[in-house]
């Protein structure tokens, strides 16, 4: 098997998660030293992934390794709070009566995408979806059903482990009002008129517009790989 940058990033984050979880539970100084060494190996792997994507000099690579290891060390908890799991994001596919989809433009990147945000403690996933839509776009909506659960690392998100819960929602009111800090612009778009800088529409577009059209289907999830670790 030939590994690419995405494989290296996934292996790096997996090793780092194992090491951080181990440091959160162990009371042995010897084991902590071994886990910290694993973090440095994980940092080497992640820096190698970055090198595959873009040229970088040795000094820049070492700075990246130090940065990764520093971030990982700062996030170590103790006991159960220290068990490293993927972060959870929630996305909302919102349709209107014209069969259009609600998209936002991220202020930091200029990328267009459906409303999405990190899950908040105290809210159910569906409540997070409705809340994010209201906050980011000014549109009020009802959550209809879960469309799927996505592993962010399989989609190329390599900063850390992340799962995305994607909901289908129907607009019920409100007016388009971009969030002043997070959202550059918002709008309703037909399937054949998405903004040029829309992210990932090749994989979520068909599922999203099928839901908007009223097609019912089972929630999707990433299939189990034949060899879970290596493939």
MIMIFI-729975 format. One record per residue (C-alpha): residue number from 1; residue in one letter; x, y, z. Coordinates in steps of 0.1 Angstrom, whole numbers, plus 2048, in hexadecimal, padded with zeros to 3 digits. Example, Ala and Ser with C-alpha at 12.3 -4.5 7.8 and 13.67 -1.06 7.14 Angstrom:
2
 num residuo east north  up
   1       a  87B   7D3 84E
   2       s  889   7F5 847
//
This chain:
231
 num residuo east north  up
   1       x  800   800 800
   2       x  80C   823 7F7
   3       x  804   83C 812
   4       x  7FA   860 809
   5       x  7F9   880 81E
   6       x  7D6   878 829
   7       x  7E0   856 836
   8       x  7FE   865 849
   9       x  7E8   87F 859
  10       x  7CF   865 865
  11       x  7EA   84F 873
  12       x  7FA   86D 884
  13       x  7DA   878 895
  14       x  7D2   854 89F
  15       x  7F4   84F 8B0
  16       x  7F2   871 8C1
  17       x  7CF   868 8CE
  18       x  7DB   847 8DC
  19       x  7F9   858 8ED
  20       x  7E4   875 8FC
  21       x  7CA   85D 909
  22       x  7E5   847 918
  23       x  7F5   866 929
  24       x  7D2   86F 937
  25       x  7CE   84E 948
  26       x  7F1   843 953
  27       x  802   84D 973
  28       x  824   83D 969
  29       x  83F   856 960
  30       x  84F   83C 94A
  31       x  82F   837 936
  32       x  82A   85D 933
  33       x  84D   860 924
  34       x  846   844 90B
  35       x  825   854 901
  36       x  836   876 8FC
  37       x  84F   865 8E5
  38       x  832   858 8D1
  39       x  824   87B 8CE
  40       x  845   886 8BF
  41       x  844   869 8A6
  42       x  820   873 89D
  43       x  82C   897 898
  44       x  847   88A 880
  45       x  82C   877 86C
  46       x  815   895 86B
  47       x  832   8AC 85F
  48       x  83A   892 844
  49       x  816   894 839
  50       x  819   8BA 835
  51       x  83A   8B5 822
  52       x  828   89F 809
  53       x  80E   8BA 802
  54       x  827   8D8 800
  55       x  84C   8DD 800
  56       x  85A   8E8 822
  57       x  87D   8EE 82F
  58       x  88B   8DA 84D
  59       x  887   8F7 865
  60       x  863   8FC 85C
  61       x  85C   8D7 860
  62       x  86C   8D7 883
  63       x  856   8F5 88D
  64       x  837   8E2 881
  65       x  841   8C3 895
  66       x  847   8D8 8B5
  67       x  825   8E9 8AF
  68       x  812   8C8 8AB
  69       x  822   8B8 8CA
  70       x  81C   8D8 8DE
  71       x  7F7   8D9 8D5
  72       x  7F3   8B4 8DD
  73       x  805   8B7 8FF
  74       x  7EF   8D5 908
  75       x  7CF   8C2 902
  76       x  7D6   8A4 918
  77       x  7BC   89F 933
  78       x  7BB   887 951
  79       x  7A6   867 952
  80       x  786   866 93D
  81       x  788   88B 933
  82       x  7AA   882 924
  83       x  79D   867 90E
  84       x  7A2   875 8EB
  85       x  784   872 8D4
  86       x  77B   883 8B3
  87       x  76C   8A5 8B6
  88       x  748   8A7 8AA
  89       x  73B   8C0 890
  90       x  717   8C4 885
  91       x  70D   8CF 862
  92       x  6EB   8D9 855
  93       x  6DE   8D4 831
  94       x  6C1   8EE 830
  95       x  6AA   8EF 813
  96       x  68E   908 809
  97       x  66E   904 7F6
  98       x  680   90D 7D5
  99       x  697   8EE 7D9
 100       x  6B5   904 7E1
 101       x  6D0   8FE 7FC
 102       x  6DC   916 816
 103       x  701   91D 816
 104       x  718   933 829
 105       x  73A   942 820
 106       x  753   93E 83B
 107       x  762   960 844
 108       x  785   952 84C
 109       x  789   93D 82C
 110       x  770   94A 812
 111       x  764   926 80D
 112       x  73F   91F 809
 113       x  72F   902 81C
 114       x  70E   8F8 82D
 115       x  70B   906 851
 116       x  721   8F3 869
 117       x  730   8F6 88B
 118       x  73F   8E3 8A9
 119       x  727   8D0 8BF
 120       x  71F   8E3 8DF
 121       x  71B   8D2 901
 122       x  6F7   8D3 90D
 123       x  6E7   8D1 8EB
 124       x  6DD   8B3 8D6
 125       x  6ED   8B0 8B4
 126       x  6CC   8BA 8A3
 127       x  6CA   8D9 8BA
 128       x  6ED   8E3 8B0
 129       x  6E4   8E1 88B
 130       x  6C5   8F8 890
 131       x  6D9   90F 8A6
 132       x  6F7   912 88E
 133       x  6DF   91A 871
 134       x  6CE   935 884
 135       x  6EF   945 891
 136       x  702   943 870
 137       x  6E6   94C 857
 138       x  6C8   95B 869
 139       x  6B2   93F 85B
 140       x  69C   92B 872
 141       x  698   906 86A
 142       x  68B   8E4 876
 143       x  6A1   8C6 877
 144       x  692   8AA 862
 145       x  6AA   88C 864
 146       x  6CE   881 866
 147       x  6DE   87E 844
 148       x  6FF   86F 84E
 149       x  71D   86D 864
 150       x  73F   876 853
 151       x  762   86F 85F
 152       x  774   890 858
 153       x  796   880 853
 154       x  789   86B 836
 155       x  77E   88B 826
 156       x  7A0   89A 82A
 157       x  79C   8AE 84A
 158       x  7BE   8A7 85B
 159       x  7C1   8C0 878
 160       x  7B2   8A7 891
 161       x  798   88B 892
 162       x  775   898 88B
 163       x  753   889 884
 164       x  738   89D 871
 165       x  713   896 878
 166       x  700   8A3 85A
 167       x  6DA   8AC 85E
 168       x  6C0   8B4 844
 169       x  6AB   8D3 850
 170       x  68F   8E7 841
 171       x  68D   90C 842
 172       x  66F   91A 855
 173       x  676   93F 858
 174       x  68F   95A 85F
 175       x  6A3   970 847
 176       x  6C6   96C 839
 177       x  6DD   97E 852
 178       x  702   974 852
 179       x  713   970 874
 180       x  729   98F 878
 181       x  748   97B 883
 182       x  746   959 873
 183       x  733   95E 852
 184       x  73E   972 834
 185       x  71E   96D 821
 186       x  6FF   956 81F
 187       x  6E7   94C 804
 188       x  6CF   933 7F4
 189       x  6DE   921 7D6
 190       x  6D0   909 7BB
 191       x  6E2   8E8 7B5
 192       x  6F0   8F5 794
 193       x  6FB   917 7A2
 194       x  710   910 7C0
 195       x  72D   929 7C7
 196       x  74E   920 7B6
 197       x  75F   91D 7D8
 198       x  746   905 7E7
 199       x  758   8E9 7FB
 200       x  751   8C4 7F6
 201       x  732   8C7 7E1
 202       x  73C   8A9 7CC
 203       x  735   892 7EA
 204       x  71A   8A3 7FE
 205       x  707   8B4 7E1
 206       x  6F4   896 7D3
 207       x  6EA   88B 7F7
 208       x  6E0   8AF 801
 209       x  6CA   8B6 7E3
 210       x  6BA   894 7E4
 211       x  6B0   89C 808
 212       x  6A3   8BE 7FD
 213       x  68F   8AE 7E1
 214       x  67E   898 7FB
 215       x  690   877 7F4
 216       x  692   862 813
 217       x  6B0   84C 819
 218       x  6C3   83C 835
 219       x  6DE   850 847
 220       x  700   84A 838
 221       x  721   842 849
 222       x  744   83A 83E
 223       x  748   815 837
 224       x  75F   7FF 84C
 225       x  780   7FA 83A
 226       x  78C   7D6 834
 227       x  7AB   7DE 848
 228       x  7A0   7FA 860
 229       x  7C3   806 86A
 230       x  7D7   803 84A
 231       x  7BF   80A 82D
//
